[in-house]
Structures are given as C-alpha cells and as structure tokens.
Amino acid sequence: MLGNNLKGNDNFLSIKLLPSQLFIYFMFIPFLLIYHINTIYEFSESLNSVFYFLPLLGVFMLLLYNFFTTDTKLQLNLSFIQLAIAYLTIVGVGMYFSDVEIYYPTFIRDIVIAVFPILFFAFALQFTERQFNWLFVVAILSYFIWIEFKFSPVFLSTILITSYSSVEYHFGCVAGLFVVYYLYKKNWLWFAISIGFIFFVNKRANLLGLFAAIPVYYLLVKPFKIYDKKMWLFVFLFAYFMFFWMIGTNMEYFGKLFLQLVGNEDIDLDYFLTGRMILINHLQPEILNRGLITYLFGNGPGQADVFLWKTLKDGTIYLWETRPYLVHNDFLKLQFDIGLIGAVLYFFVFYYLYAVSRLGVLVFLYAIPLFLIDNTVIYLYNILVGGIAARVFHKQTADEFDIFGPPLRFFRRG
C-alpha cells in the first residue's frame, strides 16, 4: 500500500498520504504505544523527554511534506508565529526583571510545551473522524499498558491499580475530552465507551470540565450561535477564561464562599481539593509578595514547581519528593511563572489552538476549568489531542481556521 503512495517524480518524492495521516499514524500513535511499553520495561530513559519535542518533529515532517510535494501546498497562519514570539518576549521581560535563580529543566520544559504546539498547529491541518477514533482506541490501550492490566475489586476507588504513581499522559483529563468529542458528534456508541473510560481512570477533574462546558455550550453558545460571530466569541471565551482565572488565583476565598452558600462552612476545604491547599497556601501569598513587575511578568516558566519544592521539601507530607512539585492549579502556576500578562497571553494560546471550529469551542470550554485543580498546561498529550479534536471538521469549512486573518500560502512552488 505504501509503495503505491510513495514514488519518485522529477527527483522529488511524491507523497500521496495526507500530512495528518503521517502525523497520527506514523508519529503520534506509535510513540504513545512505545512510551507506555517503555514505562513498564524501562528500555530507554531518554524516551520520556522525546515526547515534549513531538510537535517539533511534526513541524519538520510538515516542512518536508511541503517541500517534496508538487500538487498540494500547506497553509500557514502567521498569527500563530506572532503568538509564539509574544510569549517568548514576555518570558524575556520576566527574566530581565527577575532576581531568582532559574531552574532550567522546568524552565525549558514549559517553554517547549507552550511554543512547539503553536508552531505545529500553525499549519492548517485537517484531521478525520477515523484518525481520531484510532487515537481514542490507542489512548485506552496505552492506559491499560501503563497499569499493566491489573484490576482492583474496589469500584470507583482505584479500579485499575499500578505500581506507578503518575504518568506523563493525564488520562483522566483526556478521557473527558473524548466524552466532549463524541457527545458533539452524536456518536453514541463511542460516547458510551468514553464514559466507561472515565470510570476506569477515576479522575474527578474531568467532571469539573464537563459540568461547566456542556451546559455553557448547549444553553448559551449553540442557541445564540456565538461561534458564528467571531468578535463576540472572542469576548465570550475571554470572559470565561478570566472568570476561572479569578477563582483559581483566589481558590481559598471562593472555596469558603461556596461552602457558606451551601451551608457547609465547617467542612475542610482541603477535603475537596485532596491535599492541594498546602500548595495553594504557600504559592498564593508569594505571588503578591514579590512586587508589581513580578506580578505582571512572573518569575520564569516552570519556577512555581521549583518554589514549592524548595519550600515544602523538609518536614511535610511531600518529603518523599526529590523533584519539583506540580502545582495542581494552572492559574496559580501561570500567574507565578509568567505573570498576569503571560496568563492572559495563555488565553490566546488556547484560543488559537482550540477555537478554530465549533467543536473546538466546546473543547476550549472543557479545557479551561481543569486549570483550577490540575496540571493540564504541562501535559502535552492533552494539548495535542485537544488541538486535533478541534480540527476534525463537522459541517464546517476551511475558512473556520481563519481566526483573525487569512492564512498565507507557505513555500509555494511553481
């Protein structure tokens, strides 16, 4: 089959496979399987970090595709490139004014995760439902590989057990993303399977995203056709983002206010946050204590994790940790790392990655509430799957890739 798709043509390789097929079937899915097998058998320590560079490898693949094909040219939206430059500029300003010692492993990690998906999705790729279905199947298989197919008899406690306490791919949040996708597609069989997947991974964070996204989309966005009015859509999603940002950066205040409203103010807020309050209580005051410049531009990507590690590593329940912690509140993390301006810029990142279609708007509405209690901005798997889902067209046309301006032809020959 491949032999019919690859043939020489005027000293160039004529590639008949679509670029989305090349990425999904020959790069993304194989790596998911290899990574999780490696998690069990540990045959390559360097493989873990390769995943962060997968979008960059995808960019190289797209450039080669664009160079070697003569009939179809890819489209590039330069607004994405400008967004990446703006992000790096804010990081540079923050570092210029910062007087803290930068821990470069997490610094580089967060920059890579922010910039590389932007560069990859700058190309106007279109994915198919079949590709996404295969991605879903492999996601389930990868999870079962990770937990070594071990079952627990305690339902909804730890349905599937494993010797690994964490994994790079946050299956819980991705499971909710599949629910959103198949609900929108009205594909009820796959929707039912995705609901079952949620029960298996037993992740409560995805419920937070679902409870917010589904009512907002089907009661507000869809009835009023907000997705057809680009400026109104932008304003609406920005207000949605900032609403959760306000809650996330003041979690303790709004949490106690909620408990008072429901008449249960005596309940320990940490009961709902499962141990996260110790992180919030240390990080939130530090954000306010470091001055206006730092509040606006932050301390550098990845440095919230390092601050918590340095602060909590002695004499706490986190004594066993030997590496920077994960904040479990992306709004606080963004505020500490890249400041208020950077956090607002991150809205543009997710807006550009997701709000390219009607389905993508629903994906955006699902992804943002997860920021409150999880680490979704550093889990590249979520970002890639969300971006792919937003680009599986359903009664949509290619001009919906045009968020603010027309895409430009890239490397056009002849």
C-alpha positions as CSV (number, residue, x, y, z in Angstrom):
1,M,0.0,0.0,0.0
2,L,2.7,2.4,0.9
3,G,4.5,1.5,-2.3
4,N,1.6,3.0,-4.2
5,N,1.7,6.1,-2.2
6,L,5.4,6.9,-2.4
7,K,7.0,7.3,-5.8
8,G,9.7,9.3,-7.5
9,N,8.7,12.3,-9.5
10,D,11.2,14.7,-11.1
11,N,13.9,13.9,-8.5
12,F,11.4,14.6,-5.7
13,L,9.4,12.2,-3.6
14,S,5.7,12.5,-4.4
15,I,3.8,11.8,-1.1
16,K,0.2,10.8,-1.5
17,L,-0.5,10.4,2.2
18,L,-2.1,13.5,3.8
19,P,0.1,15.2,6.5
20,S,-2.5,14.5,9.1
21,Q,-2.2,10.8,8.3
22,L,1.6,10.9,8.6
23,F,1.4,12.6,12.0
24,I,-1.3,10.4,13.5
25,Y,-0.4,7.0,12.1
26,F,3.4,7.2,11.8
27,M,4.4,9.6,14.6
28,F,1.8,10.2,17.3
29,I,0.1,6.8,17.8
30,P,3.4,4.7,17.5
31,F,5.0,7.0,20.1
32,L,2.1,6.6,22.5
33,L,2.4,2.8,22.4
34,I,6.2,2.8,22.6
35,Y,6.2,5.3,25.5
36,H,3.9,3.2,27.6
37,I,5.7,0.0,26.9
38,N,8.8,1.8,27.9
39,T,7.1,2.9,31.1
40,I,6.8,-0.8,32.1
41,Y,10.1,-2.2,30.8
42,E,12.3,0.9,31.0
43,F,14.5,0.2,28.0
44,S,15.2,3.9,27.3
45,E,15.3,6.7,29.9
46,S,15.7,9.4,27.2
47,L,12.4,8.4,25.6
48,N,10.3,10.3,28.1
49,S,11.7,13.7,27.2
50,V,11.3,13.0,23.5
51,F,7.5,13.4,23.8
52,Y,7.9,17.1,24.5
53,F,9.6,17.5,21.1
54,L,7.0,15.6,19.2
55,P,5.2,18.7,17.9
56,L,8.6,20.0,16.7
57,L,9.2,16.7,14.9
58,G,5.8,17.2,13.4
59,V,6.8,20.6,12.1
60,F,9.9,19.1,10.4
61,M,7.6,16.5,8.9
62,L,5.3,19.2,7.6
63,L,8.2,21.1,6.1
64,L,9.5,18.1,4.3
65,Y,6.0,17.3,3.1
66,N,5.6,20.8,1.8
67,F,9.0,20.6,0.0
68,F,8.6,17.2,-1.6
69,T,5.1,17.5,-2.8
70,T,4.3,19.4,-6.0
71,D,0.5,19.4,-6.0
72,T,-0.7,20.4,-2.5
73,K,0.8,23.2,-0.5
74,L,0.1,23.6,3.2
75,Q,-1.3,26.7,4.7
76,L,0.4,28.6,7.5
77,N,-1.3,31.1,9.7
78,L,1.3,33.7,10.7
79,S,-0.8,34.8,13.6
80,F,0.4,31.7,15.4
81,I,4.0,32.6,14.8
82,Q,3.4,36.1,16.2
83,L,1.8,34.5,19.2
84,A,4.9,32.3,19.9
85,I,7.1,35.4,19.6
86,A,4.8,37.3,22.0
87,Y,5.1,34.5,24.5
88,L,8.9,34.4,24.3
89,T,9.0,38.2,24.6
90,I,7.0,38.1,27.8
91,V,9.3,35.4,29.2
92,G,12.3,37.5,28.3
93,V,10.9,40.6,30.1
94,G,10.2,38.5,33.1
95,M,13.7,37.1,33.2
96,Y,15.2,40.5,32.8
97,F,13.4,41.9,35.9
98,S,13.6,38.6,37.9
99,D,16.3,38.1,40.6
100,V,15.5,34.5,41.3
101,E,17.8,31.6,40.3
102,I,16.3,29.9,37.3
103,Y,15.9,26.1,37.4
104,Y,16.4,25.3,33.8
105,P,14.9,21.8,33.4
106,T,11.4,23.0,34.2
107,F,12.1,26.4,32.5
108,I,12.9,24.7,29.2
109,R,10.1,22.1,29.6
110,D,7.4,24.8,30.0
111,I,8.7,26.9,27.1
112,V,8.8,23.8,24.8
113,I,5.3,22.8,25.8
114,A,4.0,26.3,25.1
115,V,5.8,27.1,21.9
116,F,6.0,23.8,19.9
117,P,2.3,23.0,19.7
118,I,1.7,26.6,18.4
119,L,4.2,26.1,15.7
120,F,2.8,22.7,14.8
121,F,-0.9,23.8,14.6
122,A,0.1,27.0,12.8
123,F,-0.3,24.7,9.7
124,A,-3.9,24.5,8.7
125,L,-4.2,20.7,9.1
126,Q,-7.5,18.9,8.9
127,F,-8.0,15.6,10.7
128,T,-10.6,12.9,10.1
129,E,-13.0,11.1,12.4
130,R,-11.3,7.8,11.6
131,Q,-8.0,9.2,12.7
132,F,-9.5,10.5,16.0
133,N,-11.2,7.1,16.6
134,W,-7.9,5.3,16.3
135,L,-6.4,7.9,18.6
136,F,-9.1,7.1,21.2
137,V,-8.5,3.3,20.8
138,V,-4.8,3.8,21.3
139,A,-5.4,6.1,24.3
140,I,-7.4,3.3,26.0
141,L,-4.8,0.7,25.1
142,S,-2.0,2.9,26.3
143,Y,-3.7,3.3,29.7
144,F,-4.1,-0.4,30.1
145,I,-0.5,-0.9,29.2
146,W,0.5,1.7,31.8
147,I,-1.5,0.0,34.6
148,E,-0.3,-3.4,33.4
149,F,-3.8,-4.7,33.0
150,K,-4.2,-5.0,36.8
151,F,-7.7,-4.7,38.2
152,S,-8.8,-3.8,41.7
153,P,-12.1,-5.1,43.2
154,V,-12.8,-1.7,44.9
155,F,-15.1,0.0,42.4
156,L,-14.6,3.8,42.0
157,S,-11.7,3.7,44.5
158,T,-8.8,2.5,42.3
159,I,-10.5,0.5,39.6
160,L,-7.2,-0.2,37.9
161,I,-4.1,-0.4,40.0
162,T,-0.4,0.1,39.1
163,S,3.0,0.4,40.7
164,Y,3.3,3.8,39.0
165,S,2.0,6.8,40.9
166,S,1.9,9.1,37.9
167,V,2.4,9.1,34.1
168,E,3.1,11.8,31.6
169,Y,-0.2,11.4,29.8
170,H,-3.0,12.7,32.0
171,F,-5.6,10.1,31.1
172,G,-8.3,11.5,33.3
173,C,-8.5,14.8,31.5
174,V,-8.1,13.2,28.1
175,A,-11.0,10.8,28.9
176,G,-13.2,13.8,29.5
177,L,-12.0,15.3,26.2
178,F,-13.2,12.1,24.4
179,V,-16.6,12.5,26.1
180,V,-16.9,16.1,24.8
181,Y,-15.9,15.0,21.3
182,Y,-18.3,12.1,20.9
183,L,-21.2,14.0,22.5
184,Y,-20.7,16.8,20.0
185,K,-20.5,14.2,17.1
186,K,-23.6,12.4,18.4
187,N,-21.7,9.2,18.1
188,W,-23.5,7.4,20.9
189,L,-21.6,4.1,20.8
190,W,-18.2,5.8,21.1
191,F,-19.7,8.2,23.6
192,A,-20.7,5.3,25.8
193,I,-17.2,3.8,25.6
194,S,-15.7,7.2,26.5
195,I,-18.0,7.4,29.6
196,G,-16.7,3.9,30.6
197,F,-13.2,5.2,30.1
198,I,-13.8,7.9,32.6
199,F,-14.9,5.4,35.2
200,F,-11.8,3.4,34.7
201,V,-9.4,6.3,35.1
202,N,-11.4,7.6,38.1
203,K,-10.3,11.2,37.6
204,R,-12.6,13.8,39.2
205,A,-11.0,16.8,37.4
206,N,-12.7,15.9,34.1
207,L,-16.1,16.1,35.7
208,L,-15.4,19.7,36.6
209,G,-14.7,20.5,33.0
210,L,-17.7,18.5,31.7
211,F,-20.1,20.2,34.2
212,A,-19.0,23.6,33.0
213,A,-18.5,23.0,29.3
214,I,-21.7,21.1,28.3
215,P,-24.3,23.4,29.9
216,V,-22.5,26.6,28.7
217,Y,-22.1,25.3,25.1
218,Y,-25.6,23.8,24.7
219,L,-27.5,26.5,26.7
220,L,-25.6,29.6,25.6
221,V,-23.1,29.2,22.7
222,K,-25.2,27.0,20.5
223,P,-28.6,28.5,20.9
224,F,-27.3,32.1,20.3
225,K,-24.8,30.9,17.6
226,I,-22.0,32.8,19.3
227,Y,-19.5,30.7,17.3
228,D,-20.7,32.4,14.1
229,K,-19.8,35.9,15.5
230,K,-16.0,36.0,15.8
231,M,-15.7,39.1,17.9
232,W,-18.5,38.0,20.3
233,L,-17.0,34.6,20.5
234,F,-13.6,36.1,21.4
235,V,-15.1,38.3,24.1
236,F,-17.2,35.4,25.5
237,L,-14.3,33.0,25.7
238,F,-12.0,35.6,27.2
239,A,-14.6,36.4,29.9
240,Y,-15.0,32.6,30.5
241,F,-11.2,32.3,30.9
242,M,-10.9,35.2,33.2
243,F,-13.8,34.0,35.4
244,F,-12.0,30.8,36.1
245,W,-8.7,32.7,36.5
246,M,-10.3,34.8,39.2
247,I,-11.4,31.7,41.0
248,G,-8.2,29.9,40.5
249,T,-6.0,32.6,41.8
250,N,-8.3,33.1,44.8
251,M,-9.2,29.5,45.4
252,E,-9.4,29.6,49.2
253,Y,-11.7,32.7,49.3
254,F,-14.1,31.4,46.6
255,G,-14.0,27.8,48.1
256,K,-15.0,29.0,51.5
257,L,-17.6,31.3,50.0
258,F,-19.1,28.3,48.1
259,L,-19.2,26.3,51.3
260,Q,-21.0,29.1,53.1
261,L,-23.6,29.4,50.3
262,V,-24.4,25.6,50.6
263,G,-24.4,25.8,54.4
264,N,-21.4,23.6,55.0
265,E,-18.8,26.2,56.0
266,D,-17.5,23.8,58.7
267,I,-16.2,21.3,56.1
268,D,-12.5,21.4,55.5
269,L,-11.9,22.9,52.0
270,D,-8.9,20.6,51.5
271,Y,-11.3,17.6,51.7
272,F,-12.5,18.6,48.2
273,L,-9.0,19.6,47.0
274,T,-7.4,16.4,48.1
275,G,-4.2,17.8,49.7
276,R,-3.8,20.8,47.3
277,M,-4.4,23.5,49.9
278,I,-0.8,23.2,51.2
279,L,0.4,24.1,47.7
280,I,-2.1,26.9,47.3
281,N,-1.4,28.4,50.7
282,H,2.3,28.6,50.1
283,L,2.2,29.8,46.5
284,Q,-0.6,32.4,46.5
285,P,0.9,34.8,49.1
286,E,4.3,34.6,47.4
287,I,2.8,35.9,44.2
288,L,1.6,39.0,46.0
289,N,4.8,39.5,48.0
290,R,7.2,39.8,45.0
291,G,6.1,43.1,43.7
292,L,4.2,44.6,40.7
293,I,6.7,43.7,38.0
294,T,6.8,40.1,39.0
295,Y,3.0,40.1,39.3
296,L,2.8,41.2,35.7
297,F,5.6,39.2,34.2
298,G,6.3,36.3,36.6
299,N,9.4,34.5,37.7
300,G,10.0,32.4,34.6
301,P,8.3,29.3,33.2
302,G,8.4,26.3,35.4
303,Q,9.5,28.1,38.5
304,A,6.3,27.7,40.6
305,D,7.1,24.0,40.7
306,V,10.6,24.7,41.9
307,F,9.5,27.3,44.6
308,L,7.1,24.7,46.1
309,W,9.8,22.1,46.1
310,K,12.2,24.3,47.9
311,T,9.6,25.5,50.3
312,L,8.0,22.1,51.2
313,K,10.7,19.5,50.8
314,D,11.5,19.5,54.6
315,G,9.2,18.3,57.2
316,T,6.0,17.9,55.1
317,I,4.0,15.2,53.6
318,Y,6.0,15.8,50.4
319,L,9.2,14.7,52.0
320,W,9.5,11.7,49.6
321,E,9.6,14.0,46.6
322,T,13.1,14.6,45.0
323,R,12.0,16.7,42.1
324,P,10.0,19.9,41.6
325,Y,6.3,19.6,42.5
326,L,3.3,20.1,40.3
327,V,1.2,23.0,41.4
328,H,-2.2,21.3,40.7
329,N,-3.6,24.8,39.9
330,D,-2.7,26.0,36.5
331,F,-3.9,29.5,37.1
332,L,-1.6,30.0,40.1
333,K,1.2,28.3,38.1
334,L,0.8,30.7,35.2
335,Q,0.4,33.7,37.5
336,F,3.6,32.8,39.3
337,D,5.6,31.7,36.2
338,I,4.7,34.3,33.6
339,G,2.5,36.8,35.5
340,L,-0.8,38.3,34.7
341,I,0.2,39.4,31.2
342,G,1.5,36.0,30.5
343,A,-1.6,34.3,31.9
344,V,-3.7,36.5,29.6
345,L,-1.4,35.6,26.7
346,Y,-2.1,31.9,27.5
347,F,-5.7,32.6,26.8
348,F,-4.7,33.4,23.3
349,V,-2.6,30.2,23.1
350,F,-5.7,28.1,23.9
351,Y,-8.0,30.3,21.9
352,Y,-5.8,29.8,18.8
353,L,-5.3,26.1,19.3
354,Y,-8.9,25.2,20.0
355,A,-11.4,27.9,18.9
356,V,-10.9,27.2,15.2
357,S,-14.2,25.3,14.8
358,R,-17.5,24.8,16.6
359,L,-16.2,21.6,18.1
360,G,-13.1,23.4,19.1
361,V,-15.1,26.0,21.1
362,L,-16.6,23.1,23.1
363,V,-13.1,21.7,23.7
364,F,-12.0,25.1,24.9
365,L,-14.9,25.3,27.4
366,Y,-13.9,21.9,28.7
367,A,-10.2,22.5,29.0
368,I,-10.2,25.8,30.9
369,P,-12.0,24.7,34.2
370,L,-9.4,21.9,34.5
371,F,-6.9,24.6,35.2
372,L,-8.4,25.0,38.7
373,I,-7.3,21.8,40.2
374,D,-4.9,20.1,37.8
375,N,-1.7,20.4,35.7
376,T,-3.1,20.4,32.2
377,V,-0.8,23.1,30.8
378,I,2.3,20.8,31.2
379,Y,0.6,17.7,29.8
380,L,1.4,17.9,26.2
381,Y,-0.9,14.9,25.4
382,N,-3.9,17.0,26.4
383,I,-2.9,19.9,24.2
384,L,-2.2,17.8,21.2
385,V,-5.4,15.7,21.4
386,G,-7.5,18.8,22.0
387,G,-5.9,20.6,19.0
388,I,-6.6,17.5,16.8
389,A,-10.2,17.2,18.0
390,A,-10.8,20.9,17.2
391,R,-9.6,20.2,13.7
392,V,-11.9,17.3,12.9
393,F,-14.4,19.0,10.8
394,H,-18.1,18.5,11.3
395,K,-20.3,20.6,8.9
396,Q,-17.6,23.2,8.8
397,T,-15.4,24.7,6.1
398,A,-11.7,25.5,5.9
399,D,-12.3,29.3,6.5
400,E,-13.0,28.5,10.1
401,F,-9.2,28.1,10.5
402,D,-9.2,31.9,9.9
403,I,-9.5,33.3,13.5
404,F,-8.4,36.9,12.9
405,G,-6.8,37.0,9.4
406,P,-6.4,34.9,6.3
407,P,-3.9,32.1,6.2
408,L,-0.9,32.5,3.9
409,R,0.5,30.1,1.3
410,F,3.7,28.7,2.6
411,F,6.7,27.8,0.4
412,R,4.6,27.8,-2.7
413,R,6.5,26.5,-5.8
414,G,5.5,26.9,-9.3
